Amino acid sequence: MQKVEYQQIETAGGLALHLRRMVSEDIPQVLVLERAAHSHPWRPASFEACVSGRQICWLAFLDETLAAYLVVTYGGGDAELLNLVVAQAYQQRGIGAALLKFAQDFLRPHADMLFLEVRVSNRKAIDLYARSGFFEIGHRKNYYPAHNGHEDALLMASQLRMNGFGG
C-alpha cells in the first residue's frame, strides 16, 4: 500500500476528522459508501481517476472508520466539486461542512470559483451548500438519471477569491 499522510480537521462541534488522499486500495470501501448514498452511483473507474490524479479525493475518518469523502477537480482558474458523501450514520454532525471548508481552503490558491451540480430534490445538500457560501447560478434540465426518468440539477457556485481585485 502507498504511503499516506493524514491531516486533522475539526467540525464546528469539535469532532476530530482525519483526512487523507484516496489510494487504490480504498476504492472498494469508498464504493460501499457511494452505493449506499446514490441511486445511480459512480463506477469504480471514476474513483480510479482520483487515484491517477485527474481528480482529488479526500477520505475523512473518525478513528478507523471511513465517515465521508469529497472529490474535486480544478484547472484554468475554476474548480468543481464532483462528489461529496457522508455516511448515513455520521450525517448531521458537521462533517460535510468541515469537508467543504477544507476543500475551499485547499482550492483557493488554484481557483477563483468552485462550482457544483446538485439534484433539485436534495434539500439537505442544497442547505449545506448555501450555509457554506454557495449561491444558485442556474439549472440543468434532466441532468441526473432517476428511477422514473431524469431529474433537474441546480447549479451552484462559491467565490473562492476575487479575480484581479486583490482578493
Salt bridges, closest charged atoms under 4 A:
ASP26 OD2 - ARG20 NH1 2.61
GLU34 OE1 - HIS38 NE2 3.67
ASP105 OD2 - LYS101 NZ 2.71
ASP105 OD1 - ARG108 NH1 2.85
ASP112 OD1 - ARG161 NE 2.56
GLU117 OE2 - ARG140 NH2 3.30
ASP127 OD1 - ARG123 NH2 3.24
GLU136 OE2 - HIS139 ND1 3.56
GLU151 OE1 - ARG119 NH1 3.00
ASP152 OD2 - LYS141 NZ 3.29
